Amino acid sequence: MWRSHQGIPTVADESTYTTTQKKTSKVGRGPPETVKKLKKTTARNKNNERGPGKGPGKNKKGKAPVKRGNNVTPSDKDKEREDEFRRIYSKLELLLDRQNSNADRYELASAPEHPVAPEEDEGEGEVDFSQYDIFGNNADDEFESEVNSEEEFAYAIPKIFEDDDKFGDETHKSIAALVNAVTNRKSVITEIAKDYKVPSNSIFGTSNCSPYGGILTVLSFFYNHGEATRVMWTPPLRESFAFPVLVIQIFLVTICLRIRNPGYKHSAFISIATISFMLPWQFAQFALLTQTVAVFGTYVLGYTDSHKIKVILYGLLIGLLVSYLALFGVKLLHEAGGRALGAMISKHFSIKGLSFPVYEKLYYNTVVPVADYASEIWGFKKYDFADKLQSRAARTFLGVGKRAPIPYLTGETCWMEVQLRHHLNMIRLWARIINMSSNRLPKIAYLSEKEKNRRNSWALEIKTILGKCDLLNHYNMSSLLGMSNKNFLGLVKHRLTTIAAENWKAECAGMPKLRTYVKIKSDYCQEPTLLKTLSTKKRAVLSKLRSGTFPIEIEKGRYRQLPVERRICKLCTKQAIEDEIHFVIKCPAYDQERQTMFNIANQKLTIDLQELSDEEQFKTLLTSPESICAVANYLTVSLDVRSAKY
């Protein structure tokens, strides 16, 4: 059975409409526009026909009739209109079936591309919008089902359109015409929407420029602040500082999309906001990528033009470029490595000291991979901040301050210099590229760069490193000359270590503070005493003595700019210079503590230290792992005695 919905036919019974549906699929997506124009009734006329009363659509008490869903029976007049429409529609289908092509059939009953509202009826003085009124209030009416080539679709009416004050006849007409033009005429929605009045929401709409939408959004954010951010239960995070800037950046992009003709000053504002957003948070590029895809999607769907997209993309690209340069200026990788080192140091102190093998393994597996990320490409130059990161790790374990010389840290731990470690990474990548097949893109790019021999190129840097290792022939031949990767890298590492040892010896000889250290340390190797387990306090006292930063007159007088001969021990009458050897071997103020140390050391070393010279005693005590614990105890107690007496 067919029932009308204020002038638009709908399917009431699917079983009786099976044959009609097949025929309609050949014609188009729905009834032609001319058929819709045959029905000339308005919602106002229908309300007047609902029954006698004091007014249209009212009962005897002057109240609106109660809606009872689909239980209201249609009037006889409606049934007559339905029968008449059904007969006319059947005749029209027969006419359309006689056409040769689907396009001719569609054009036969097609209306203009933009439907025009009917003129007023002079007799009634009203505009008949029945052909457009698809949002009626009659409970009996059902919306027309759109029929395509295979299946039937039913469009539900949103409840928001039940407001007759906001969505009146004019709005119904515009929406109906817009939907009909888009679905039946297959037109571009952005071109059609300009000619129709589409209602906007009073809060979030853009046509009335209401500020209440923004105010409501901000209030909602503060109301739900505990769930929207993590500031309430975590320390201040980088993304917490970047989030307000993101809101400003989105606001600027929205303004650029709203105005008709944005200029390049808007690109400048967007770039400034983008830079301010990316600098505090290194993962900001993912949020900006999502924004770029969304903005580009509006262009693909035809909601904005190419000029606005260019203005926005220029701002984003400028911000990205400046942020890239600025982030390298603040040493992003090594800041991340510093955070990893901080976590490792926290663990070191929480358990009151790690052993050196464990500490070293943690450093090379948690800090170095972060700080040396992609050093195969950029690692040729020397970076001071990278050296400071490694020095910080060594100082923390040894327990010395910033005044401890760098050569002492290098000699104790025997960690390869950061620059040489980067060079080794570059050679490792070079060897991998060389072993690739000739059709691989990395090898093709390398050989091309090598042939060009441009200044500051990566290939030229590899040539410099291999030349320093006396392996230039491998570079010229672009081959490992029969060596395996492991053996070749071992050879390069050995030669780089030899270069590091020569540099270390030269630096130690040129530093007066290491006057005592050069007497007990001559080889560039890891100090065996580091393998002994000591408390952090005893490790710090022992390291300060070895590094020349022990708090005695030879070190304190340097800050007071006293000559070396005037840095006299104030706890004894020998008038001797209070240096490390005097404090450990000679000073009579610590005879009792020294005797205890010698007794333990003689038992551990199975020798008599009294038979050795002062310098030999000092070297034996500070370099032997067996006696190092006794020396650390002596230094801790003697320093307390010195502090009490002086």
Secondary structure as UniProt FT lines:
FT   STRAND          2..5
FT   TURN            6..7
FT   STRAND          8..11
FT   HELIX           15..17
FT   HELIX           18..27
FT   HELIX           33..36
FT   TURN            37..38
FT   HELIX           43..48
FT   TURN            49..50
FT   TURN            56..57
FT   TURN            60..61
FT   TURN            69..70
FT   HELIX           76..97
FT   HELIX           102..108
FT   TURN            122..125
FT   TURN            130..132
FT   TURN            139..140
FT   STRAND          146..147
FT   STRAND          152..153
FT   HELIX           159..162
FT   TURN            164..166
FT   HELIX           169..185
FT   HELIX           189..192
FT   HELIX           193..195
FT   TURN            202..204
FT   TURN            206..209
FT   HELIX           212..223
FT   HELIX           225..228
FT   TURN            231..233
FT   HELIX           238..258
FT   HELIX           264..278
FT   TURN            279..280
FT   TURN            282..283
FT   HELIX           284..300
FT   TURN            301..302
FT   HELIX           306..329
FT   TURN            330..331
FT   HELIX           332..350
FT   TURN            351..352
FT   HELIX           356..362
FT   HELIX           363..367
FT   HELIX           368..371
FT   TURN            372..374
FT   HELIX           375..378
FT   TURN            379..380
FT   HELIX           384..398
FT   TURN            402..403
FT   HELIX           406..413
FT   HELIX           418..434
FT   TURN            438..439
FT   HELIX           441..452
FT   TURN            455..456
FT   HELIX           458..468
FT   TURN            469..470
FT   HELIX           472..477
FT   TURN            481..482
FT   HELIX           485..509
FT   HELIX           512..514
FT   TURN            515..516
FT   HELIX           517..520
FT   HELIX           528..531
FT   HELIX           536..547
FT   HELIX           553..559
FT   TURN            560..561
FT   HELIX           564..566
FT   HELIX           580..581
FT   HELIX           582..586
FT   HELIX           588..590
FT   HELIX           591..605
FT   HELIX           609..611
FT   HELIX           614..623
FT   TURN            625..627
FT   HELIX           628..645
//
